């Protein structure tokens, strides 16, 4: 058994990629145990450089596990990832920092720009559907650029985990836009945001004007915001 493990560990990284793989690497270095895929691309999208180091204990659970890191000019993602039977994909201790760029995220409104930060204890997908999410996502220094640049502020959503569709509590981290509500991520895909929003004193006039289309404010000056979409 030890001999087999040693042989597998020394196999070239090229053996990882089947002929019909939905992704490609411009360069491959290292071994199955630890290697680097340079120029990773999928569906015509350049994803950057992926490196990995296998976790042999995952094999005891009939899963393939590895510490993975993806580096892109727009940011960085690292996680302990596991792939299991039935299309199960789990990522633990996921940390990410990247730019919110509509060119990289087709579902993102083209006029919205900023930075994203993630600290997730668990993210699980099965058959491409999101089944579990626990941790915090942040959008920092958001700006609306449909005309003049309008600062919106920074925001965070905390997903407590547990069963059912992921439902997070959203709140602002300060800035011109006050926001408090919920973000639901249906397993069928997409997102649904419901929140109460208001412009804080000193907010840009353009922000106050944009909020007026949401209707009449309540007694506290907040308006109902409902947004849904795909990503």
C-alpha positions in Angstrom: 0.0 0.0 0.0 2.8 2.4 0.9 4.5 1.5 -2.5 1.3 2.3 -4.4 1.0 5.7 -2.5 4.5 6.6 -3.4 4.0 5.7 -7.1 0.8 7.7 -7.3 2.4 10.7 -5.5 5.1 10.8 -8.2 2.8 10.5 -11.2 3.0 13.7 -13.4 0.3 16.4 -13.0 -0.8 15.8 -16.6 -2.6 12.7 -15.5 -5.1 14.8 -13.5 -6.8 16.1 -16.7 -9.0 13.7 -18.7 -9.3 14.2 -22.4 -12.9 15.5 -22.1 -12.2 17.9 -19.2 -14.3 21.1 -19.3 -11.2 23.1 -18.5 -7.6 23.4 -19.7 -4.2 24.5 -18.5 -1.6 26.3 -20.6 1.1 24.8 -18.4 1.2 21.9 -15.9 4.0 21.4 -13.4 4.6 19.1 -10.5 2.9 15.8 -9.6 -0.5 14.4 -8.7 0.4 15.1 -5.1 1.4 18.7 -5.5 1.4 20.8 -8.6 0.4 23.9 -10.5 -1.9 24.6 -13.4 -0.9 27.8 -15.1 -3.2 29.6 -17.5 -6.3 27.8 -16.2 -9.4 28.5 -18.4 -13.0 27.2 -18.6 -15.9 28.1 -20.8 -13.6 30.6 -22.6 -12.9 32.4 -19.3 -9.3 32.9 -18.1 -9.2 31.9 -14.4 -5.6 32.4 -13.5 -3.1 30.0 -11.8 -4.3 27.0 -9.7 -2.0 25.1 -7.3 -2.9 22.1 -5.1 -1.5 19.8 -2.5 -3.5 16.5 -1.9 -4.8 15.5 1.5 -4.4 11.7 1.7 -6.7 11.3 4.8 -9.7 12.3 2.6 -9.3 9.0 0.8 -10.5 7.3 4.0 -13.8 9.0 3.5 -13.9 7.9 -0.2 -13.2 11.5 -1.2 -10.5 13.4 -3.1 -9.2 16.2 -1.0 -6.6 19.0 -1.5 -5.5 22.4 -0.3 -6.1 24.6 -3.3 -5.2 28.1 -4.2 -6.3 30.1 -7.2 -4.5 33.3 -8.0 -5.9 35.7 -10.6 -5.0 39.3 -11.4 -8.3 40.3 -9.9 -7.8 38.4 -6.6 -7.0 35.2 -4.7 -9.0 32.3 -3.3 -7.8 29.5 -1.1 -9.6 26.5 0.6 -9.5 23.0 1.8 -11.6 21.3 -1.0 -13.0 17.8 -1.2 -14.8 16.0 -4.1 -17.0 13.0 -3.4 -19.5 10.7 -5.1 -22.7 12.1 -6.7 -21.2 15.4 -7.7 -20.5 16.5 -4.1 -18.0 19.4 -3.7 -17.1 20.8 -0.3 -14.8 23.7 0.5 -13.8 24.5 4.1 -11.8 27.4 5.5 -12.4 29.3 2.3 -10.8 32.7 2.2 -11.0 35.0 -0.8 -10.3 38.6 -1.8 -11.1 39.8 -5.3 -12.4 42.7 -7.3 -16.1 42.8 -8.2 -15.7 43.0 -12.0 -18.7 42.5 -14.3 -16.3 41.0 -16.9 -15.5 38.2 -14.5 -19.0 37.9 -13.0 -21.6 38.1 -15.7 -24.5 38.2 -13.2 -23.1 41.4 -11.6 -24.8 44.7 -12.6 -22.4 46.4 -15.0 -22.5 49.7 -13.1 -21.5 48.1 -9.7 -17.9 48.1 -8.7 -16.0 47.3 -5.5 -14.1 44.6 -3.6 -15.3 41.3 -2.2 -14.0 39.4 0.8 -15.1 35.9 2.0 -14.4 34.0 5.2 -16.4 30.8 4.9 -16.3 27.8 7.2 -18.2 25.7 4.7 -19.5 25.9 1.2 -21.1 22.7 -0.3 -22.4 22.0 -3.8 -24.1 18.9 -5.1 -24.8 18.4 -8.7 -24.1 22.1 -9.2 -26.7 23.2 -6.6 -25.7 25.1 -3.4 -26.6 22.9 -0.4 -24.8 24.5 2.5 -23.1 27.8 3.3 -21.7 29.0 6.6 -19.6 32.1 7.1 -19.3 35.8 6.1 -19.3 37.6 2.8 -18.4 41.2 2.5 -18.7 43.8 -0.3 -16.4 46.7 0.4 -16.2 50.2 -1.0 -19.1 49.7 -3.4 -19.6 52.3 -6.1 -22.4 52.8 -8.6 -20.9 54.0 -12.0 -23.9 54.4 -14.3 -23.1 58.1 -14.6 -21.0 59.9 -12.0 -19.3 57.7 -9.5 -21.7 57.3 -6.5 -20.2 55.7 -3.3 -22.5 53.3 -1.6 -20.4 52.0 1.3 -19.5 48.5 2.6 -21.8 45.6 3.5 -21.7 42.2 5.1 -23.9 39.1 5.1 -23.6 36.3 7.6 -24.8 32.8 6.8 -25.3 30.8 10.0 -25.3 27.4 8.3 -27.8 24.6 9.1 -30.3 22.9 6.9 -32.5 24.4 4.2 -31.7 27.0 1.6 -28.9 29.4 2.7 -30.4 32.5 4.3 -28.1 35.3 5.5 -28.5 38.5 7.5 -27.3 41.5 5.6 -26.2 44.9 7.1 -24.1 47.8 6.2 -20.6 48.5 7.6 -21.0 52.2 7.5 -21.1 54.6 4.6 -23.7 56.7 2.9 -26.3 53.9 2.5 -27.9 52.3 5.5 -29.1 48.8 4.7 -30.5 45.9 6.8 -32.2 42.8 5.5 -31.8 39.2 4.3 -30.2 37.5 1.4 -31.6 34.1 0.2 -29.7 31.8 -2.1 -32.2 29.3 -3.6 -30.9 25.9 -4.4 -32.2 26.3 -8.0 -29.7 29.2 -8.4 -29.6 32.9 -8.2 -30.2 35.3 -5.3 -33.1 37.2 -3.6 -32.3 40.3 -1.5 -34.9 41.9 0.7 -33.8 44.9 2.7 -34.7 48.3 4.2 -32.5 51.1 2.9 -32.0 54.8 3.6 -29.5 57.5 2.7 -27.5 58.7 5.7 -27.0 62.4 6.3 -24.4 63.8 4.0 -25.0 61.1 1.3 -24.5 62.1 -2.3 -27.6 63.7 -3.9 -27.5 61.1 -6.7 -27.9 58.3 -4.1 -30.9 60.1 -2.5 -32.5 60.5 -5.9 -32.0 56.9 -6.8 -33.7 55.7 -3.7 -36.8 57.7 -4.5 -37.8 55.2 -7.2 -38.3 52.7 -4.4 -41.5 54.5 -3.2 -42.6 56.2 -0.1 -40.3 55.8 3.0 -41.6 54.5 6.3 -41.6 56.6 9.5 -37.9 56.0 10.0 -37.1 57.2 6.5 -36.4 53.7 5.1 -37.6 52.2 1.8 -38.2 48.6 0.8 -35.6 47.2 -1.6 -36.2 43.9 -3.3 -33.7 42.6 -5.8 -33.3 39.1 -7.5 -31.2 37.7 -10.2 -28.9 35.0 -11.5 -25.1 34.6 -11.2 
